[in-house]
Each structure stands twice: as structure tokens, then as C-alpha cells.
Amino acid sequence: MTNDSRVPSLHSHLAWWGLRQFTSDEAYFQWQRETLSSEDLTTLHRQVEEKRRGSAADEIAFYDATAHPNILPVLYSQRYDYYLAIGLRVADRIGVARSILDVGCGVGILTTFYAKQHPDKTFVGIDRSPVSIERAQERAQALGLTNVRFDCLDLEHIASNPSYDLILATHALVQAEQDPGLPSRSWSTFERVRESHQQADFERRTGIGTRLDCLSPRLSINGRMILFEKTRQLARRIPLQRAVAARGFDLIEPPESIRYRLVEEVADDGPLYLLGRGISRPLHWDESPEPDEGRPFDRTKLEPGSADPGVPLYENHWPSAQMVWEQLRDKKVLHETTRQEPDGRQLHVELGQAAEGIYLYCANTLDQRQLVLVVPARRAMLESYYRDIASGEP
């Protein structure tokens, strides 16, 4: 839950930064073309591609470029809904903390909002991009804020003193966005092994281990941390939680998965964690799939509901498809294949017959599940799908 009274203040703050809220890609990109020169756009596109290489230098160069006064409002307007979703939740959880460290603060859009909302508290924002920090300092001065400071440094170089009552790390600690995470034991389970070398490998690949080790000593004895990363997928969420728990952090409140828009594109991120140490009654770390949007299964409603014969009796592309597959009665497997994919995941695809109809079931060790159920007359359609998947066709 968020404090609705802060909503107008955050909208006003984002507008002061020059950001606009869009619901249409067409409108947004039209504004982008009107505002930025062709040279600006060409440079940005090149730096986006270079950033995807993953090197720290390319990433810093990208954020240096996006902090330019002409480019900043246009590019960061894509994240308008992100600022609403995260800014309000963090501002409401600052609580009694007196000193706050914002890791990976960027140009300081949210850091300056927090400082405005809590003038009695001290804020420090750090980021690796020197131009971003320069812009943050300029904007803080323009806002007349005296309770916030911005430093250009990497997390590994932050001073051990002072300690902070609250550390904010939102989209800052897990840098490998494409990393698939930790696979499950097999395609038939969501459980993960607890072998230390696999966990250590994830922490090394994503950098989360080193960054948590740097942050941990910077937190005061009764301090808290707000953590929000792109780790909603179970394969990434579980090793993140294990990394956090291994360093003595406890859950203070239930994690919250957050959905927001990047203009028209829906982003599912999180969860957002509120963490502390030595909590007397910490919450349980949940390693099961979150409730999903899979269609409820009701045998009494499996009659064809469409004039189109190609419409399945039932279809589910969510983790809950596994539970439905397990509930099918009198299953008889007609064909099945289990293999290792090039990216390391184990894939199982199964064509079968059940009392409810002909089914196609797919599952892999990165938690993807798919179940399609059709009337017997549509068996050839599922057989064709099965052959494509089993042969490795896209």
C-alpha cells in the first residue's frame, strides 16, 4: 500500500524534471522525434547497442549520455510509471531512518524526491556515471535541497563510515538482466538444489554477491534495506533471496511484485523487499511460484466455447499449468521427449490422451509451463505442435 497523499507531489516533481507520462508508444516516439535531433537519436541507438555488451565502461558511457539536459527528460519519461510505483513505496517506508544511502541513484530523480519529502533526514546518492552525478548535484541545488549529497563512485569504493539507517537498492545490484538464474532440479519440479557452487556461480555472474558484501557493513545495527531488482522469475528470485538470507538479512514484510508500464510495454519486476537484521519474528522466505494468471480448471466447463474449431478446450501458459496437468484423469502418454537445450535448461514435451481430451504439455527447468487441451478431433493439430517442439523448431 502507498500513501495517496504523496501522488500529486511526485507527479509535480517528475514534471519539474521535465518528464511526461505517456500511454501510447506512438505519442511518445513522436515527442522523441520532435525533441531530439537525428544526431542525438543515432548516438543513443549506438550507445544502447554498446551497453548491451555488458562492460562497465559501455554502461557508464550510456548513462553519461542520457544525463545530457536535452536527452534526460525524453529518455527517462519512458520510466515515468516506474518512478510512480517505486517512489511512492520507498517514500512510505523511510520511516524513522535518519541517514539514507541510495545506491545507483542515477541523475537523482527519486533521491531528490525523497529528500524533499523528508527534509529532516540526510540522503547520500552514489552512482558510477560522473555526468549523472553532476546533473543530480545541479538539480538538488536548483531545488534548494541541503539534506542530500551525491558522490560519483562505485559501490566497492564506498567508505566504511558512516553507517546508514536505510539503504535503497532499486535496479542497482543485479546487473546481468539476461542471466537465466538457477534451474530447478528437473522439469517436473520448482525446487532448487542447495549446492553452494551453483549459488556462488549465480552471485558471481550477476555481481549480487560482491555488491551485497559491500553494502552489508554499511548498514547500522538496527538498519533496514529496501531491495528491488529485475528478479521476478522464480529462477532468479530464489538465488537472490538465498544470497540476501546468507548475509543475515530477514524479511520484515511480505515481498511485493510490482507491475508498471514502460509506455505501452508492461514490466513485471521485483519483488520489492523490506529487509532487516535480527528481526524477532521474521517472515518465511518463500521459494514457491507466485500466484499466477492461469485460467482456472473446471472439468464441467470444458465444452468448446467458440465456433472456431481451433480454439482449445483449455489453455494455460503459467506455472499453474503443472497442477492442472497433474490433475488430468486416466492419462496415457502417446509421445514424450526430454532433452537439454543449448542454454542449459532441461525441456520436457509430452503429447497424451486423458479423460478430458488430447493434451500437449511442455515444461522446463526455468519454470516455464504450458498445457493445451483439445477435443480428440483436433489431435492432429497437437501432434504437429509436438513434432515442432520435439525437433527443436522455434
C-alpha positions as CSV (number, residue, x, y, z in Angstrom):
1,M,0.0,0.0,0.0
2,T,1.1,3.6,-0.7
3,N,0.3,6.9,0.7
4,D,-2.0,8.5,-1.8
5,S,-1.3,12.0,-0.4
6,R,2.2,11.8,-2.0
7,V,0.9,11.1,-5.5
8,P,0.4,14.8,-6.5
9,S,3.8,15.7,-5.1
10,L,5.5,13.0,-7.1
11,H,3.7,14.0,-10.3
12,S,4.7,17.6,-9.7
13,H,8.3,16.6,-9.0
14,L,8.6,14.5,-12.2
15,A,7.1,17.4,-14.2
16,W,9.7,19.7,-12.7
17,W,12.4,17.3,-14.0
18,G,10.7,17.7,-17.5
19,L,9.3,14.2,-17.6
20,R,6.0,13.4,-19.3
21,Q,3.6,10.5,-18.8
22,F,2.6,8.6,-22.0
23,T,0.2,5.7,-22.5
24,S,0.9,5.4,-26.3
25,D,4.1,4.4,-27.9
26,E,3.1,6.4,-31.0
27,A,2.7,9.6,-29.0
28,Y,5.9,9.0,-27.0
29,F,8.1,8.4,-30.1
30,Q,6.5,11.3,-31.9
31,W,7.6,13.6,-29.0
32,Q,11.0,11.9,-29.0
33,R,11.5,12.7,-32.8
34,E,10.3,16.3,-32.2
35,T,12.6,16.9,-29.2
36,L,15.8,15.1,-30.2
37,S,17.9,15.7,-33.3
38,S,18.7,12.9,-35.7
39,E,22.3,13.1,-34.4
40,D,21.1,12.6,-30.8
41,L,19.0,9.6,-31.8
42,T,21.8,8.0,-33.8
43,T,24.2,8.4,-30.9
44,L,21.7,7.0,-28.4
45,H,20.9,4.0,-30.6
46,R,24.6,3.2,-30.9
47,Q,25.2,3.5,-27.2
48,V,22.2,1.3,-26.4
49,E,23.8,-1.4,-28.5
50,E,27.2,-0.9,-26.9
51,K,25.6,-1.0,-23.4
52,R,24.3,-4.5,-24.2
53,R,27.8,-5.8,-24.5
54,G,27.8,-5.7,-20.7
55,S,31.1,-3.9,-19.9
56,A,31.2,-1.3,-17.1
57,A,32.7,1.3,-19.4
58,D,30.0,1.0,-22.0
59,E,27.3,1.2,-19.3
60,I,28.8,4.3,-17.8
61,A,29.1,5.9,-21.3
62,F,25.4,5.2,-21.9
63,Y,24.3,6.8,-18.6
64,D,26.7,9.7,-19.2
65,A,24.9,10.4,-22.5
66,T,21.4,10.0,-21.1
67,A,22.1,12.6,-18.4
68,H,22.5,15.4,-21.0
69,P,19.9,18.1,-20.3
70,N,18.3,17.7,-23.7
71,I,18.1,13.9,-23.6
72,L,17.3,13.3,-20.0
73,P,13.6,14.2,-19.9
74,V,12.9,12.3,-23.1
75,L,14.6,9.1,-22.3
76,Y,13.6,9.0,-18.6
77,S,9.9,9.7,-19.5
78,Q,9.8,6.1,-20.6
79,R,10.2,5.2,-16.9
80,Y,7.6,7.5,-15.6
81,D,5.4,4.7,-14.2
82,Y,8.4,3.1,-12.7
83,Y,9.1,6.3,-10.7
84,L,5.5,6.4,-9.5
85,A,5.5,2.7,-8.5
86,I,8.9,2.7,-6.7
87,G,9.0,6.3,-5.5
88,L,5.8,6.2,-3.5
89,R,6.5,2.8,-2.0
90,V,10.0,3.8,-0.9
91,A,9.0,7.2,0.5
92,D,6.4,5.5,2.6
93,R,9.0,3.1,4.1
94,I,11.7,5.5,5.0
95,G,10.1,5.7,8.5
96,V,12.4,6.6,11.4
97,A,15.7,6.3,9.4
98,R,17.8,9.4,9.8
99,S,20.5,8.6,7.3
100,I,19.7,7.0,3.9
101,L,22.1,5.7,1.2
102,D,20.6,5.5,-2.4
103,V,22.8,3.1,-4.4
104,G,22.8,3.6,-8.2
105,C,20.9,6.8,-7.8
106,G,21.4,7.9,-11.5
107,V,20.6,11.5,-12.1
108,G,18.8,11.7,-8.7
109,I,15.2,11.9,-9.8
110,L,13.9,9.8,-6.9
111,T,16.7,10.7,-4.5
112,T,15.7,14.4,-4.7
113,F,12.0,13.4,-4.2
114,Y,12.8,11.5,-1.0
115,A,14.9,14.4,0.2
116,K,12.0,16.9,-0.4
117,Q,9.5,14.6,1.3
118,H,11.8,14.1,4.4
119,P,13.7,17.4,5.0
120,D,14.7,16.2,8.5
121,K,16.7,13.3,7.1
122,T,20.1,13.1,5.4
123,F,20.4,11.4,2.0
124,V,23.5,10.3,0.0
125,G,23.2,9.1,-3.6
126,I,26.0,7.3,-5.3
127,D,26.5,6.3,-9.0
128,R,29.3,5.3,-11.3
129,S,28.3,7.8,-14.0
130,P,30.1,11.1,-13.5
131,V,27.7,13.1,-15.7
132,S,24.7,11.6,-13.9
133,I,26.1,12.7,-10.6
134,E,26.9,16.2,-12.0
135,R,23.3,16.5,-13.1
136,A,22.0,15.3,-9.8
137,Q,24.1,17.9,-7.9
138,E,22.8,20.7,-10.2
139,R,19.2,19.7,-9.8
140,A,19.5,19.3,-6.0
141,Q,20.9,22.8,-5.8
142,A,18.2,24.2,-8.0
143,L,15.6,22.6,-5.7
144,G,17.3,24.2,-2.7
145,L,18.0,20.9,-1.0
146,T,20.6,20.9,1.7
147,N,20.0,17.5,3.1
148,V,21.2,15.5,0.1
149,R,24.7,14.8,-1.3
150,F,25.8,13.0,-4.5
151,D,29.1,11.2,-4.9
152,C,30.5,9.6,-8.1
153,L,31.9,6.2,-7.0
154,D,31.4,2.5,-7.4
155,L,29.8,0.6,-4.6
156,E,33.1,-1.2,-3.9
157,H,34.8,2.1,-3.1
158,I,32.2,3.5,-0.7
159,A,33.7,4.5,2.7
160,S,33.1,2.2,5.6
161,N,32.0,5.1,7.7
162,P,29.5,6.4,8.4
163,S,26.9,3.6,8.5
164,Y,23.4,4.2,7.3
165,D,20.0,3.6,8.9
166,L,18.4,2.7,5.5
167,I,20.0,1.5,2.2
168,L,18.0,1.8,-1.0
169,A,19.0,-0.5,-3.9
170,T,16.5,-0.4,-6.7
171,H,17.6,-1.8,-10.1
172,A,21.2,-1.4,-8.9
173,L,22.6,-4.7,-7.6
174,V,21.8,-7.4,-10.3
175,Q,23.4,-6.1,-13.5
176,A,23.0,-9.2,-15.6
177,E,19.4,-8.8,-16.8
178,Q,19.6,-11.7,-19.2
179,D,21.0,-14.2,-16.8
180,P,18.5,-17.2,-16.6
181,G,19.2,-17.8,-12.9
182,L,19.3,-21.1,-11.1
183,P,17.5,-24.0,-12.8
184,S,15.2,-26.4,-10.9
185,R,16.1,-30.0,-10.1
186,S,14.2,-31.2,-13.1
187,W,11.4,-30.2,-15.4
188,S,8.8,-31.7,-13.1
189,T,9.6,-29.6,-10.0
190,F,10.1,-26.0,-9.0
191,E,12.6,-26.9,-6.3
192,R,16.2,-25.8,-6.5
193,V,19.3,-27.7,-5.3
194,R,21.3,-26.1,-2.5
195,E,24.7,-26.8,-3.8
196,S,27.0,-24.0,-2.8
197,H,28.9,-23.8,-6.1
198,Q,25.8,-23.2,-8.2
199,Q,24.7,-20.4,-5.8
200,A,28.2,-18.9,-5.9
201,D,28.2,-19.0,-9.7
202,F,24.9,-17.1,-9.9
203,E,26.2,-14.5,-7.4
204,R,29.4,-14.1,-9.4
205,R,27.7,-13.9,-12.8
206,T,25.2,-11.3,-11.7
207,G,27.5,-9.4,-9.3
208,I,24.9,-9.6,-6.5
209,G,27.3,-11.4,-4.1
210,T,30.1,-8.8,-4.2
211,R,27.6,-5.9,-4.0
212,L,25.8,-7.3,-1.0
213,D,29.1,-7.9,0.7
214,C,30.0,-4.2,0.1
215,L,26.6,-3.0,1.4
216,S,26.3,-5.2,4.5
217,P,28.9,-3.5,6.6
218,R,27.5,0.0,5.7
219,L,24.1,-0.8,7.5
220,S,23.7,0.3,11.1
221,I,22.9,-2.3,13.7
222,N,19.1,-1.8,13.5
223,G,19.2,-0.6,9.9
224,R,17.0,-1.7,7.1
225,M,17.4,-2.2,3.4
226,I,14.9,-1.8,0.5
227,L,15.8,-4.0,-2.4
228,F,14.1,-4.1,-5.8
229,E,15.7,-5.9,-8.7
230,K,14.6,-7.5,-12.0
231,T,14.3,-10.9,-10.4
232,R,10.6,-11.7,-10.6
233,Q,11.2,-15.0,-12.4
234,L,11.5,-17.8,-9.8
235,A,14.8,-19.0,-11.3
236,R,16.3,-15.6,-10.4
237,R,14.2,-14.8,-7.3
238,I,15.3,-17.9,-5.4
239,P,19.1,-17.4,-5.7
240,L,18.6,-13.6,-4.9
241,Q,16.7,-14.5,-1.8
242,R,19.3,-17.0,-0.8
243,A,22.1,-14.5,-1.3
244,V,20.3,-12.0,0.9
245,A,19.5,-14.5,3.6
246,A,23.1,-15.9,3.7
247,R,24.2,-12.4,4.7
248,G,21.9,-12.3,7.7
249,F,19.0,-10.3,6.3
250,D,15.4,-11.1,7.4
251,L,12.1,-10.3,5.8
252,I,10.2,-7.5,7.6
253,E,7.1,-7.6,5.4
254,P,5.8,-9.8,2.6
255,P,7.6,-9.2,-0.7
256,E,5.6,-7.3,-3.3
257,S,5.8,-8.0,-7.0
258,I,5.2,-4.7,-8.9
259,R,3.7,-4.2,-12.3
260,Y,4.3,-0.9,-14.1
261,R,4.5,0.3,-17.8
262,L,7.3,1.5,-19.9
263,V,4.8,3.5,-22.0
264,E,2.8,0.5,-23.5
265,E,5.1,-2.3,-22.5
266,V,4.2,-4.0,-19.2
267,A,7.1,-4.7,-16.9
268,D,6.8,-7.2,-14.1
269,D,9.7,-6.6,-11.7
270,G,10.6,-7.3,-8.1
271,P,9.7,-8.4,-5.7
272,L,10.3,-5.3,-3.5
273,Y,11.8,-6.4,-0.2
274,L,12.0,-4.6,3.1
275,L,14.9,-6.2,5.0
276,G,16.5,-6.0,8.4
277,R,18.8,-7.9,10.7
278,G,18.0,-9.6,14.0
279,I,14.2,-9.3,13.4
280,S,12.4,-11.0,16.3
281,R,9.7,-12.6,14.2
282,P,11.0,-12.6,10.6
283,L,8.8,-13.8,7.7
284,H,9.4,-17.0,5.9
285,W,11.4,-16.9,2.6
286,D,9.0,-18.4,0.1
287,E,10.6,-20.4,-2.8
288,S,7.3,-21.4,-4.5
289,P,5.9,-19.9,-7.6
290,E,3.8,-16.8,-7.0
291,P,0.0,-17.0,-7.7
292,D,-0.4,-16.6,-11.4
293,E,-3.0,-15.6,-14.0
294,G,-3.5,-19.1,-15.4
295,R,-7.1,-20.0,-16.3
296,P,-8.9,-21.9,-13.6
297,F,-9.5,-25.5,-14.4
298,D,-13.1,-26.8,-14.3
299,R,-13.9,-30.1,-15.9
300,T,-17.6,-29.2,-16.1
301,K,-16.8,-26.3,-18.4
302,L,-14.6,-28.0,-21.0
303,E,-17.2,-27.9,-23.8
304,P,-16.0,-26.0,-26.8
305,G,-16.8,-22.4,-26.2
306,S,-16.2,-21.0,-29.7
307,A,-17.4,-21.5,-33.2
308,D,-13.8,-21.7,-34.2
309,P,-12.7,-25.4,-34.0
310,G,-9.1,-24.4,-33.5
311,V,-9.9,-22.9,-30.1
312,P,-8.7,-25.3,-27.3
313,L,-10.9,-26.6,-24.6
314,Y,-8.3,-25.3,-22.1
315,E,-5.0,-23.4,-22.3
316,N,-2.6,-22.3,-19.7
317,H,0.9,-20.8,-20.1
318,W,1.6,-20.2,-16.4
319,P,3.3,-22.3,-13.7
320,S,-0.2,-23.4,-12.5
321,A,-0.4,-25.4,-15.7
322,Q,1.7,-28.1,-13.9
323,M,-1.0,-28.6,-11.3
324,V,-3.7,-28.9,-14.0
325,W,-1.6,-31.4,-15.9
326,E,-1.2,-33.5,-12.7
327,Q,-5.0,-33.4,-12.2
328,L,-5.8,-34.9,-15.7
329,R,-7.6,-38.2,-15.3
330,D,-6.6,-41.5,-16.9
331,K,-3.6,-40.0,-18.7
332,K,-1.9,-42.1,-21.4
333,V,1.3,-40.7,-22.8
334,L,1.4,-41.0,-26.6
335,H,4.8,-39.4,-27.3
336,E,7.3,-37.7,-25.0
337,T,10.7,-36.1,-25.3
338,T,13.1,-34.8,-22.7
339,R,16.3,-33.1,-23.7
340,Q,18.9,-30.5,-22.7
341,E,18.6,-27.1,-24.5
342,P,21.7,-25.2,-25.7
343,D,21.2,-22.7,-22.9
344,G,21.3,-25.4,-20.3
345,R,17.7,-25.8,-19.4
346,Q,16.1,-29.2,-19.4
347,L,12.9,-29.4,-21.6
348,H,10.1,-31.9,-21.5
349,V,7.3,-32.1,-24.1
350,E,4.5,-34.6,-23.8
351,L,1.6,-35.5,-26.1
352,G,-1.1,-37.5,-24.4
353,Q,-4.6,-38.6,-24.0
354,A,-6.8,-38.1,-20.9
355,A,-10.4,-38.4,-20.0
356,E,-10.7,-34.7,-20.6
357,G,-9.3,-34.8,-24.2
358,I,-6.0,-34.7,-26.1
359,Y,-3.3,-32.7,-24.3
360,L,0.1,-31.2,-25.1
361,Y,2.3,-30.4,-22.1
362,C,5.6,-28.5,-22.1
363,A,7.8,-27.8,-19.1
364,N,11.4,-26.8,-18.5
365,T,13.8,-26.2,-15.6
366,L,13.4,-22.4,-15.8
367,D,9.8,-22.7,-14.6
368,Q,8.0,-22.3,-17.9
369,R,4.9,-24.4,-18.2
370,Q,2.3,-24.8,-21.0
371,L,-0.8,-27.0,-21.2
372,V,-3.1,-27.2,-24.2
373,L,-6.2,-29.4,-24.1
374,V,-8.3,-30.1,-27.3
375,V,-11.2,-32.4,-28.4
376,P,-10.0,-35.7,-29.9
377,A,-10.9,-34.4,-33.4
378,R,-8.1,-31.8,-33.1
379,R,-5.4,-34.4,-32.2
380,A,-3.5,-33.8,-35.5
381,M,-3.0,-30.1,-34.6
382,L,-1.3,-31.0,-31.3
383,E,0.7,-33.7,-33.0
384,S,2.1,-31.1,-35.3
385,Y,2.9,-28.8,-32.4
386,Y,4.6,-31.7,-30.6
387,R,6.8,-32.6,-33.6
388,D,7.9,-29.0,-34.0
389,I,8.9,-28.6,-30.3
390,A,10.4,-32.1,-30.1
391,S,12.6,-31.4,-33.1
392,G,13.7,-28.1,-31.8
393,E,11.7,-25.9,-34.2
394,P,11.1,-22.3,-32.9
